[in-house]
Amino acid sequence: MLMLLFYIGSNVYAIESSHVVEVIPRVTYREVHHVPNYVAGLFNYRGAIVPVIDLCQLIRGKPSQAYLSTRVFIVSYPAQESDKLKYVGLMAERVIKTVKKSASEFLASGIKTSEAPYLGKMIMDESGMIQHIDLERLLSILKQINLLESGV
């Protein structure tokens, strides 16, 4: 599977690219009140209002730095009671490249946390360890706390 690599602090993470529609530069967001601090805001993506989740804030507790390589990857998910897709933006630092890895290359870390069940297995690479973010689990959590519309 093709994985999109990015950084959160000094650690490398990967997300499966099959649901990634597009990778775009940071944009200006409309501030949203009364939401968790990892919600960076809303923006207009091709006529759709899209929430942006700051993965650095969500995972590390610190907002993404304004690097030239800080990007938002637009991810699609099914809309409720419709065959249309909805979108969410995931912001991360140093969105740098893609790599192809097979499922057999993923190794259990030996640590599970109920606070971040979307943090998945690890991939060993020449640059070190890369942690997989389980997109399905992340989207499920965001739906459970009503930050995203539930799927069908």
C-alpha positions in Angstrom: 0.0 0.0 0.0 1.1 3.5 -0.7 1.7 5.6 2.5 2.0 9.4 2.8 4.8 10.3 5.2 4.8 13.4 7.5 6.3 14.6 10.8 4.8 15.4 14.1 7.7 17.0 16.0 10.7 14.8 15.3 8.7 11.6 14.7 7.7 10.3 11.3 4.1 9.0 10.8 2.3 7.5 7.8 -1.2 7.4 6.6 -2.6 5.2 3.9 -3.0 7.3 0.8 -6.1 5.5 -0.7 -8.5 8.0 0.9 -6.3 11.1 0.4 -7.9 13.2 -2.4 -5.3 16.0 -2.5 -2.4 17.5 -0.6 -2.6 21.3 -0.4 -0.6 24.1 1.3 -1.8 25.6 4.5 -4.7 28.0 4.0 -6.5 30.6 6.1 -9.1 29.0 8.3 -12.3 30.3 9.8 -12.0 30.0 13.6 -14.6 27.7 15.2 -15.5 28.2 18.9 -16.4 25.5 21.4 -14.5 22.7 19.7 -11.3 20.9 20.8 -8.1 22.8 20.3 -6.9 20.4 17.6 -9.6 21.7 15.3 -7.7 24.3 13.3 -10.9 25.7 11.7 -12.9 25.5 8.6 -12.1 26.4 5.0 -13.7 26.3 1.5 -12.4 23.3 -0.5 -13.9 23.4 -4.0 -17.2 24.7 -2.7 -17.4 22.5 0.3 -17.0 23.6 3.9 -14.2 21.4 5.3 -13.0 21.1 8.9 -9.2 20.9 9.4 -7.8 18.7 12.2 -4.2 19.7 13.3 -2.6 16.3 13.8 0.3 17.9 15.7 -2.1 19.4 18.2 -4.1 16.2 18.4 -1.2 13.8 19.0 1.5 16.0 20.5 -0.5 18.8 22.1 1.4 21.5 20.2 0.1 23.2 17.0 1.7 22.6 13.6 4.6 24.9 12.9 4.3 27.1 9.8 6.9 25.3 7.7 6.8 25.6 3.9 6.3 21.8 4.0 3.4 22.0 6.4 0.4 20.7 4.4 -3.2 19.7 4.6 -4.2 16.4 3.1 -7.8 16.3 2.1 -9.4 12.9 3.1 -12.7 11.7 1.8 -15.3 9.7 3.7 -19.0 8.6 2.9 -21.7 11.1 3.8 -24.7 10.1 5.8 -27.8 9.1 3.8 -26.1 9.9 0.5 -23.8 8.5 -2.0 -21.7 11.7 -2.0 -18.4 12.0 -0.2 -17.6 14.4 2.6 -14.1 15.8 3.3 -11.9 16.5 6.3 -8.5 18.2 6.2 -5.6 16.7 8.2 -2.8 19.1 8.8 0.8 18.0 9.6 4.3 19.2 9.4 6.9 18.3 6.7 4.6 16.2 4.5 7.5 15.0 2.5 7.0 11.9 0.4 5.2 8.6 -0.2 6.5 5.1 0.3 5.2 1.7 -0.7 4.9 -0.8 2.1 3.2 -4.2 2.4 1.0 -5.1 5.3 3.6 -7.7 6.4 6.1 -4.9 7.1 4.0 -3.4 9.9 5.1 -4.4 13.4 3.2 -4.1 16.7 4.7 -1.5 19.0 3.6 -3.4 22.1 1.9 -0.3 23.4 -1.8 0.5 23.1 -3.6 3.5 24.5 -7.3 4.1 24.8 -6.7 7.8 24.4 -5.3 7.4 20.9 -6.5 4.1 19.4 -5.8 5.4 15.9 -2.0 5.2 16.5 -1.2 1.9 14.8 1.6 -0.4 14.1 5.2 0.6 13.2 7.1 0.3 10.0 10.9 0.0 10.1 12.7 2.1 7.5 16.2 3.1 6.8 15.4 6.5 8.5 14.0 4.8 11.6 10.5 3.9 12.9 7.4 5.2 11.2 4.1 5.0 13.0 1.0 4.2 11.0 -2.1 6.3 11.7 -5.3 4.2 11.2 -7.5 6.6 9.3 -10.7 4.6 9.8 -10.2 4.7 13.6 -9.4 8.4 13.5 -12.4 9.3 11.4 -14.6 7.0 13.7 -13.5 8.9 16.8 -14.1 12.3 15.1 -17.6 11.1 14.2 -18.3 9.8 17.7 -17.6 13.2 19.3 -19.7 14.8 16.5 -16.9 16.7 14.8 -17.7 14.9 11.5 -20.9 13.7 10.0 -21.6 10.0 10.6 -21.4 7.7 7.6 -24.1 5.5 6.3 
